């Protein structure tokens, strides 16, 4: 899964987009100009070299005028790269201290590659905003005055990235309200890596239920031991005298804070009833379906409910 930086923003008239481990911030008094530049830059977010080439080409073509201002940050890997053009300041927080980059002091632009992973990047402001974290994407950007950017933590098998409420309940990094106690979460909140909590409960039509904190392999005769996505999985046997359930029928994969159901090419297939869409669909083999509270899965004649 691609790493996506977490951003805390302050509402304003700039534009910000992000994808993978990279962020682009563009600001101009001319809205059309800012949108034009953002639209030209975001297709290159998949490659830092291509992103820098496109930005440098456009800055040179504009005569290094400083309008629009451009800030680009690369948080991929174990280093931090930055491109800053125009009258805008950037503070890169590193384990060794903070590095300040000022585009106004450069004749063309500032381009730096720092041999350390940043713990945070502050664009244009020195303190975090009070507003909640806004959803950001590379398709159109979000209007902002400034932003703080936090790299994605390294998450291993059986772990999730989390923020915590005052009572230490773990929550998804983009949560604004605690999923356990309902209290509001501070923004920005420090992101840490924790052991995966229970993401839901799978209830069977025979009264059984299992807590979902690890991947599961369900079937009429699953192997006693199995591994899914590099993590030991729970084998769950489903009784079926009619043999409508395959021996290896369905996987439940833990993807971040989500539970995905994946049919394994079973003979009779799997039906998924989604509460959010009020639709019943047949799962395509190998294609994951995200489970929501109340969703149901039909394996042969056996009904399972996700809570």
LOBAVEX-755768 format. One record per residue (C-alpha): y, z, x; residue number from 1. Coordinates in pm, whole numbers, plus 50000, padded with zeros to 5 digits. Each point is the difference from the previous one (the first is absolute). Layout:
N
{north: Y	up: Z	east: X	num: NUM} .
...
END
This chain:
307
{north: 50000	up: 50000	east: 50000	num: 1} .
{north: 50342	up: 49904	east: 50133	num: 2} .
{north: 50231	up: 50284	east: 50096	num: 3} .
{north: 50315	up: 50021	east: 49787	num: 4} .
{north: 50289	up: 50221	east: 50114	num: 5} .
{north: 50124	up: 50265	east: 49758	num: 6} .
{north: 50374	up: 49963	east: 49933	num: 7} .
{north: 50254	up: 50247	east: 49862	num: 8} .
{north: 50315	up: 49819	east: 49892	num: 9} .
{north: 50354	up: 50064	east: 49883	num: 10} .
{north: 50122	up: 49782	east: 49713	num: 11} .
{north: 50261	up: 49745	east: 50104	num: 12} .
{north: 50068	up: 49632	east: 50063	num: 13} .
{north: 49761	up: 49916	east: 50283	num: 14} .
{north: 49658	up: 49840	east: 49959	num: 15} .
{north: 49675	up: 50126	east: 50145	num: 16} .
{north: 49650	up: 49851	east: 50005	num: 17} .
{north: 49678	up: 50112	east: 50165	num: 18} .
{north: 49645	up: 49881	east: 50058	num: 19} .
{north: 49722	up: 50108	east: 50233	num: 20} .
{north: 50162	up: 50219	east: 50268	num: 21} .
{north: 50340	up: 49829	east: 49992	num: 22} .
{north: 50335	up: 50051	east: 49825	num: 23} .
{north: 50298	up: 49765	east: 49960	num: 24} .
{north: 50347	up: 50124	east: 49894	num: 25} .
{north: 50280	up: 49751	east: 49924	num: 26} .
{north: 50355	up: 50072	east: 49884	num: 27} .
{north: 50298	up: 49777	east: 49920	num: 28} .
{north: 50307	up: 50012	east: 49778	num: 29} .
{north: 49873	up: 49664	east: 49875	num: 30} .
{north: 49698	up: 50074	east: 49778	num: 31} .
{north: 49881	up: 49640	east: 50008	num: 32} .
{north: 50008	up: 49998	east: 50381	num: 33} .
{north: 49797	up: 50322	east: 50026	num: 34} .
{north: 49741	up: 49865	east: 49757	num: 35} .
{north: 49981	up: 49672	east: 50190	num: 36} .
{north: 49932	up: 50178	east: 50330	num: 37} .
{north: 49746	up: 50239	east: 49848	num: 38} .
{north: 49816	up: 49710	east: 49838	num: 39} .
{north: 49992	up: 49819	east: 50336	num: 40} .
{north: 49875	up: 50303	east: 50196	num: 41} .
{north: 49738	up: 50158	east: 49775	num: 42} .
{north: 49747	up: 49713	east: 50026	num: 43} .
{north: 49973	up: 50088	east: 50372	num: 44} .
{north: 49922	up: 50370	east: 49953	num: 45} .
{north: 49639	up: 49935	east: 50098	num: 46} .
{north: 50103	up: 49921	east: 50361	num: 47} .
{north: 50262	up: 50195	east: 50196	num: 48} .
{north: 50055	up: 49711	east: 50245	num: 49} .
{north: 50055	up: 49753	east: 49716	num: 50} .
{north: 50231	up: 50247	east: 49823	num: 51} .
{north: 50217	up: 50041	east: 50313	num: 52} .
{north: 50011	up: 49624	east: 50060	num: 53} .
{north: 50120	up: 49937	east: 49645	num: 54} .
{north: 50263	up: 50276	east: 50015	num: 55} .
{north: 50129	up: 49890	east: 50343	num: 56} .
{north: 50021	up: 49639	east: 49884	num: 57} .
{north: 50201	up: 50091	east: 49692	num: 58} .
{north: 50233	up: 50236	east: 50192	num: 59} .
{north: 50068	up: 49728	east: 50259	num: 60} .
{north: 50061	up: 49739	east: 49729	num: 61} .
{north: 50249	up: 50237	east: 49834	num: 62} .
{north: 50193	up: 50033	east: 50327	num: 63} .
{north: 49907	up: 50368	east: 50057	num: 64} .
{north: 50254	up: 50093	east: 49733	num: 65} .
{north: 49839	up: 50333	east: 49908	num: 66} .
{north: 49974	up: 49907	east: 49633	num: 67} .
{north: 49749	up: 50073	east: 49866	num: 68} .
{north: 49883	up: 50300	east: 50197	num: 69} .
{north: 49629	up: 49987	east: 50077	num: 70} .
{north: 49764	up: 50282	east: 50097	num: 71} .
{north: 49629	up: 49931	east: 50057	num: 72} .
{north: 49749	up: 50267	east: 50099	num: 73} .
{north: 49638	up: 49954	east: 50112	num: 74} .
{north: 49782	up: 50310	east: 49975	num: 75} .
{north: 49665	up: 49829	east: 50065	num: 76} .
{north: 49777	up: 50142	east: 50270	num: 77} .
{north: 50099	up: 50257	east: 50262	num: 78} .
{north: 50350	up: 49868	east: 50066	num: 79} .
{north: 50325	up: 49950	east: 49809	num: 80} .
{north: 50206	up: 49681	east: 50003	num: 81} .
{north: 50349	up: 49955	east: 49860	num: 82} .
{north: 50249	up: 49716	east: 49941	num: 83} .
{north: 50356	up: 50098	east: 49906	num: 84} .
{north: 50290	up: 49761	east: 49933	num: 85} .
{north: 50351	up: 50074	east: 49877	num: 86} .
{north: 50191	up: 50323	east: 49935	num: 87} .
{north: 49707	up: 50220	east: 49910	num: 88} .
{north: 49840	up: 50295	east: 50181	num: 89} .
{north: 49633	up: 50092	east: 50029	num: 90} .
{north: 49846	up: 50324	east: 50123	num: 91} .
{north: 49636	up: 49982	east: 50114	num: 92} .
{north: 49832	up: 50341	east: 50012	num: 93} .
{north: 49736	up: 50024	east: 50275	num: 94} .
{north: 49792	up: 50289	east: 50132	num: 95} .
{north: 50227	up: 49997	east: 50309	num: 96} .
{north: 50321	up: 50010	east: 49794	num: 97} .
{north: 50223	up: 49764	east: 49803	num: 98} .
{north: 50115	up: 49653	east: 50115	num: 99} .
{north: 50322	up: 49862	east: 49852	num: 100} .
{north: 50044	up: 49624	east: 49952	num: 101} .
{north: 50346	up: 49870	east: 49907	num: 102} .
{north: 50030	up: 49637	east: 49898	num: 103} .
{north: 50381	up: 50007	east: 50012	num: 104} .
{north: 49996	up: 50048	east: 50378	num: 105} .
{north: 49796	up: 49685	east: 50064	num: 106} .
{north: 50148	up: 49652	east: 50043	num: 107} .
{north: 49703	up: 49846	east: 49813	num: 108} .
{north: 49735	up: 50255	east: 49902	num: 109} .
{north: 49803	up: 50297	east: 50133	num: 110} .
{north: 49629	up: 49946	east: 50051	num: 111} .
{north: 49790	up: 50289	east: 50132	num: 112} .
{north: 49631	up: 50072	east: 50041	num: 113} .
{north: 49925	up: 50368	east: 50050	num: 114} .
{north: 49658	up: 50092	east: 50145	num: 115} .
{north: 49949	up: 50285	east: 49753	num: 116} .
{north: 49915	up: 50030	east: 49633	num: 117} .
{north: 50303	up: 50112	east: 49799	num: 118} .
{north: 49982	up: 50302	east: 49773	num: 119} .
{north: 50285	up: 49863	east: 49789	num: 120} .
{north: 50283	up: 49748	east: 49993	num: 121} .
{north: 50342	up: 50059	east: 49841	num: 122} .
{north: 50209	up: 49696	east: 49907	num: 123} .
{north: 50370	up: 50061	east: 49945	num: 124} .
{north: 49987	up: 50367	east: 49896	num: 125} .
{north: 49941	up: 50326	east: 50181	num: 126} .
{north: 49846	up: 50200	east: 49714	num: 127} .
{north: 49748	up: 49919	east: 49727	num: 128} .
{north: 50103	up: 49903	east: 49648	num: 129} .
{north: 49944	up: 50224	east: 49700	num: 130} .
{north: 49859	up: 49715	east: 49791	num: 131} .
{north: 49622	up: 49956	east: 49965	num: 132} .
{north: 49817	up: 49748	east: 50211	num: 133} .
{north: 50046	up: 49657	east: 49846	num: 134} .
{north: 49726	up: 49735	east: 49977	num: 135} .
{north: 50062	up: 49726	east: 50255	num: 136} .
{north: 49832	up: 49668	east: 50058	num: 137} .
{north: 50051	up: 49678	east: 50190	num: 138} .
{north: 50049	up: 49775	east: 49696	num: 139} .
{north: 50359	up: 50087	east: 49916	num: 140} .
{north: 50104	up: 50323	east: 50168	num: 141} .
{north: 50180	up: 50301	east: 49854	num: 142} .
{north: 50374	up: 50062	east: 50010	num: 143} .
{north: 50080	up: 50286	east: 50237	num: 144} .
{north: 50279	up: 50135	east: 50217	num: 145} .
{north: 49769	up: 50133	east: 50268	num: 146} .
{north: 49644	up: 50107	east: 50058	num: 147} .
{north: 49771	up: 50231	east: 50188	num: 148} .
{north: 49669	up: 49843	east: 50104	num: 149} .
{north: 49683	up: 50191	east: 50084	num: 150} .
{north: 49696	up: 49833	east: 50162	num: 151} .
{north: 49662	up: 50021	east: 49828	num: 152} .
{north: 49779	up: 50274	east: 50148	num: 153} .
{north: 49660	up: 49910	east: 50144	num: 154} .
{north: 49740	up: 50084	east: 49735	num: 155} .
{north: 49629	up: 50029	east: 50084	num: 156} .
{north: 49688	up: 49991	east: 49781	num: 157} .
{north: 50002	up: 50276	east: 49738	num: 158} .
{north: 50375	up: 50055	east: 50040	num: 159} .
{north: 50319	up: 49910	east: 49814	num: 160} .
{north: 50370	up: 50007	east: 50081	num: 161} .
{north: 50167	up: 50266	east: 49788	num: 162} .
{north: 50318	up: 50189	east: 49921	num: 163} .
{north: 49987	up: 50358	east: 49874	num: 164} .
{north: 50178	up: 50202	east: 49737	num: 165} .
{north: 50119	up: 50358	east: 50058	num: 166} .
{north: 49653	up: 50127	east: 49902	num: 167} .
{north: 49833	up: 49772	east: 50260	num: 168} .
{north: 49840	up: 49762	east: 49748	num: 169} .
{north: 49932	up: 49659	east: 50156	num: 170} .
{north: 50159	up: 49694	east: 49837	num: 171} .
{north: 50032	up: 49627	east: 50069	num: 172} .
{north: 50290	up: 49925	east: 50240	num: 173} .
{north: 50199	up: 49817	east: 49731	num: 174} .
{north: 49966	up: 50282	east: 49743	num: 175} .
{north: 50316	up: 50166	east: 49866	num: 176} .
{north: 49816	up: 50257	east: 49786	num: 177} .
{north: 49697	up: 50207	east: 50104	num: 178} .
{north: 49678	up: 49869	east: 49844	num: 179} .
{north: 49862	up: 50356	east: 49972	num: 180} .
{north: 50285	up: 50230	east: 49893	num: 181} .
{north: 50265	up: 49749	east: 49888	num: 182} .
{north: 50279	up: 50137	east: 50219	num: 183} .
{north: 50247	up: 49752	east: 50148	num: 184} .
{north: 49948	up: 49900	east: 50362	num: 185} .
{north: 50276	up: 50003	east: 50262	num: 186} .
{north: 50117	up: 49662	east: 50135	num: 187} .
{north: 49942	up: 49918	east: 50274	num: 188} .
{north: 49680	up: 50202	east: 50031	num: 189} .
{north: 49803	up: 50019	east: 50322	num: 190} .
{north: 49684	up: 49788	east: 49989	num: 191} .
{north: 49684	up: 50147	east: 50149	num: 192} .
{north: 49634	up: 49899	east: 50014	num: 193} .
{north: 49759	up: 50222	east: 49804	num: 194} .
{north: 49638	up: 49997	east: 49892	num: 195} .
{north: 49971	up: 49795	east: 49682	num: 196} .
{north: 50023	up: 50222	east: 49689	num: 197} .
{north: 49805	up: 49934	east: 49680	num: 198} .
{north: 50140	up: 49674	east: 49860	num: 199} .
{north: 49825	up: 50023	east: 49665	num: 200} .
{north: 49683	up: 50087	east: 49815	num: 201} .
{north: 49731	up: 49755	east: 49887	num: 202} .
{north: 49833	up: 50113	east: 49677	num: 203} .
{north: 49663	up: 49856	east: 49895	num: 204} .
{north: 49877	up: 49950	east: 49645	num: 205} .
{north: 49718	up: 50250	east: 50061	num: 206} .
{north: 50244	up: 50286	east: 50070	num: 207} .
{north: 49995	up: 49980	east: 50378	num: 208} .
{north: 50323	up: 49973	east: 50198	num: 209} .
{north: 50095	up: 49966	east: 50366	num: 210} .
{north: 50327	up: 50064	east: 50181	num: 211} .
{north: 50127	up: 49701	east: 50193	num: 212} .
{north: 50117	up: 50089	east: 50349	num: 213} .
{north: 49778	up: 49755	east: 50190	num: 214} .
{north: 49867	up: 49646	east: 49935	num: 215} .
{north: 49700	up: 49968	east: 49768	num: 216} .
{north: 49716	up: 49751	east: 49964	num: 217} .
{north: 49859	up: 49991	east: 49647	num: 218} .
{north: 49677	up: 49838	east: 49892	num: 219} .
{north: 49651	up: 50039	east: 49861	num: 220} .
{north: 49857	up: 50055	east: 50347	num: 221} .
{north: 50276	up: 50029	east: 50264	num: 222} .
{north: 49909	up: 50086	east: 50362	num: 223} .
{north: 50003	up: 50368	east: 50086	num: 224} .
{north: 50264	up: 49942	east: 50269	num: 225} .
{north: 50273	up: 49737	east: 50008	num: 226} .
{north: 50341	up: 49932	east: 50151	num: 227} .
{north: 50295	up: 49836	east: 49822	num: 228} .
{north: 50311	up: 49894	east: 50192	num: 229} .
{north: 49884	up: 50198	east: 50303	num: 230} .
{north: 49961	up: 50323	east: 49802	num: 231} .
{north: 49679	up: 50177	east: 49888	num: 232} .
{north: 49956	up: 49933	east: 49628	num: 233} .
{north: 49836	up: 50191	east: 49719	num: 234} .
{north: 49690	up: 49831	east: 49852	num: 235} .
{north: 49991	up: 50042	east: 49621	num: 236} .
{north: 49682	up: 49911	east: 49814	num: 237} .
{north: 50040	up: 49876	east: 49642	num: 238} .
{north: 49690	up: 50034	east: 49781	num: 239} .
{north: 49923	up: 49677	east: 49816	num: 240} .
{north: 49654	up: 49942	east: 49854	num: 241} .
{north: 50101	up: 49650	east: 49883	num: 242} .
{north: 50098	up: 49884	east: 50353	num: 243} .
{north: 50340	up: 49877	east: 49882	num: 244} .
{north: 50157	up: 50187	east: 50294	num: 245} .
{north: 49938	up: 49841	east: 50339	num: 246} .
{north: 49860	up: 50201	east: 50289	num: 247} .
{north: 50336	up: 49963	east: 50180	num: 248} .
{north: 50241	up: 49937	east: 49715	num: 249} .
{north: 50352	up: 50128	east: 50069	num: 250} .
{north: 50214	up: 50152	east: 50274	num: 251} .
{north: 50290	up: 50238	east: 49945	num: 252} .
{north: 50233	up: 49964	east: 50297	num: 253} .
{north: 50275	up: 50243	east: 50095	num: 254} .
{north: 50310	up: 49795	east: 50091	num: 255} .
{north: 50291	up: 50227	east: 50083	num: 256} .
{north: 50052	up: 50203	east: 49683	num: 257} .
{north: 49822	up: 49746	east: 49779	num: 258} .
{north: 49639	up: 49960	east: 49889	num: 259} .
{north: 49875	up: 49641	east: 49994	num: 260} .
{north: 49688	up: 49886	east: 49815	num: 261} .
{north: 49813	up: 49708	east: 50160	num: 262} .
{north: 49698	up: 49829	east: 49842	num: 263} .
{north: 49742	up: 49911	east: 50267	num: 264} .
{north: 49875	up: 49684	east: 49836	num: 265} .
{north: 49785	up: 50192	east: 49754	num: 266} .
{north: 49761	up: 49808	east: 49777	num: 267} .
{north: 50164	up: 50099	east: 49671	num: 268} .
{north: 50353	up: 50062	east: 50126	num: 269} .
{north: 50253	up: 50276	east: 49932	num: 270} .
{north: 50252	up: 50020	east: 49716	num: 271} .
{north: 50331	up: 50177	east: 50061	num: 272} .
{north: 50207	up: 50135	east: 49710	num: 273} .
{north: 50355	up: 50064	east: 50114	num: 274} .
{north: 50204	up: 50255	east: 49807	num: 275} .
{north: 50330	up: 49868	east: 50138	num: 276} .
{north: 49940	up: 49641	east: 49883	num: 277} .
{north: 49763	up: 50076	east: 49710	num: 278} .
{north: 49775	up: 49719	east: 50122	num: 279} .
{north: 49634	up: 49972	east: 50087	num: 280} .
{north: 49919	up: 49772	east: 50294	num: 281} .
{north: 49686	up: 49916	east: 50195	num: 282} .
{north: 50039	up: 50088	east: 50367	num: 283} .
{north: 49970	up: 49707	east: 50238	num: 284} .
{north: 49750	up: 50085	east: 50274	num: 285} .
{north: 50175	up: 50132	east: 50310	num: 286} .
{north: 50343	up: 50014	east: 49831	num: 287} .
{north: 50141	up: 50355	east: 49969	num: 288} .
{north: 50146	up: 50139	east: 49678	num: 289} .
{north: 50234	up: 50301	east: 50021	num: 290} .
{north: 49889	up: 50280	east: 49768	num: 291} .
{north: 50252	up: 50190	east: 49790	num: 292} .
{north: 49957	up: 50320	east: 49804	num: 293} .
{north: 49778	up: 49939	east: 49698	num: 294} .
{north: 49859	up: 49667	east: 50122	num: 295} .
{north: 49635	up: 49931	east: 49923	num: 296} .
{north: 49725	up: 49808	east: 50180	num: 297} .
{north: 49692	up: 49863	east: 49826	num: 298} .
{north: 49699	up: 49944	east: 50226	num: 299} .
{north: 49726	up: 49854	east: 49784	num: 300} .
{north: 49982	up: 50252	east: 49716	num: 301} .
{north: 50144	up: 50288	east: 50203	num: 302} .
{north: 50362	up: 50101	east: 49937	num: 303} .
{north: 50211	up: 50171	east: 50269	num: 304} .
{north: 50351	up: 50138	east: 49948	num: 305} .
{north: 50260	up: 50061	east: 50273	num: 306} .
{north: 50231	up: 50298	east: 49958	num: 307} .
END
